[in-house]
Amino acid sequence: MSGLKKKYLNFIKKQETAGEKFKDKQGQLKFFYLPFCTKLFKLYKLKKRPILVGLSGSQGSGKSTISQILKIVLQSNFKLNVVCFSIDDFYKTLFERKKMSKSIHPLFITRGVPGTHDSKMLYKIIKNLLKKNFNTVKIPKFDKSIDDRLKMKYWQKIKKKPDIIIFEGWCVGAKPQLSKELKKPINILEKFEDTKLTWRKKVNNELKINYKKIYNLIDKKIYLKIPNFKYVLKWRLLQEKKLRLKTKKKVMTNNQIKKFVMFYERVTKNMVKNYQKKDCVIIIDKNHKIKSIRF
């Protein structure tokens, strides 16, 4: 346990910034990460096969950090082989989205919503990771600063069969809406740039068919619930501010971010409203801290 605690605290220290300190670090390890990982370990022993964990939550809610902590605990304490990846790495290439923007709707040039991921590749890779007879799997890498997929030589190479697969993403597990719910525009983007509902209908249809097929493979879901949608913008601005300090690569301006989060608004609000109570739910408070955890 002392080795785990050291790795866990070292990781958190690297994640912390001057303005953002993690609260109740040891308590979270004891009352959330360890009990949840114990459940995963028991499920893995029971099923005798790789377990797929779906971790979802809005932009900036802390998915990447939580998935890395789960990986540290599962590897250190339970000696399990863990693979982590994000739905963001499965965005279609810029060339493919340009084609979509011409053939379906101009809004598909912007990555983010269901339909802008390569769902066929994602499904195939998850199925390969879950296979009994495991062969090396390559997971793509997407570079947001160039808005395109990286060359195959930079992809994540999985050589050993995983015990636990942590699949994280803002829309992981998202459900489609009823057709009548799509009619009323949710923001100015939909009102003025999707007047015929073509874009939102296509996004909804993707959730109904291609994404449902992927999400049905998930064994255990974790949902990070934010207070409301206005915090998506607040935390996204904070993320970009951190990125500006870290990199020389191109980052978005505040106005670009304001428009960008509008693309996510409909699906995010629907997830906040209709999350499954049977899932593991982590309530994030207004200060970006874990308020409570429900198994």
JOQUINOR-V984097 format. One line per field, one symbol per residue. phi: phi as a letter, one per 20 degrees, with the letter a starting at -180 (. if undefined). psi: psi as a letter, one per 20 degrees, with the letter a starting at -180 (. if undefined). burial: # if it has 16 or more other ideal C-beta (glycine too) atoms within 10 Angstrom, else .. Layout:
BEGIN
phi->???
psi->???
burial->???
END
This chain:
BEGIN
phi->.fffgfffffffgfefdgecdfelgfffffecffffffffffffffflbfdedddcrfgmeogffffffgfgffffedleedddbdfgfdgffgfffffffeedagfffefqfgoeeefffffffffffeffeecgdddfcddffdlbfffgfeffddedgfecddddrfdfnfdfefgffefefebffffddcfemfffffgfffffdfffgfffefebdcceeegafffffgffffgffffffeceffcfeffffgfgfffegffffffffdfeffffddeeefemdfebcde
psi->hhgggggghgghghhqrhioqpqlghghggifgghghggggggghghlrqpopoorqrpjijgggghhghggghgghjkqoppprqhhijqqrhghhgghhhhfphiihpqfqphjqnhggggggghhhiqgnpqpppprppohhikrqrqhiiqpoohqpqgppooqqhjpjqqrrqhhihgpqiahghghilhjjgghgggghghhfhhghghiiphpqppoprgrhhiggghhhgghgghhhhqirprqrhhhggggihhigggghhghhkqpiirppoopahjkqogrpp.
burial->...#..##...#.........#.....##..###.##..##..#.....##############..#############.#.###########....#..#....#.##.##########..##.##..##......#.####.....##........#..#################....#..##..##...#....##.###.##..##..##..#########..#.###.##.#.#..........##....#..#############..#...####.#...#.#..#..
END
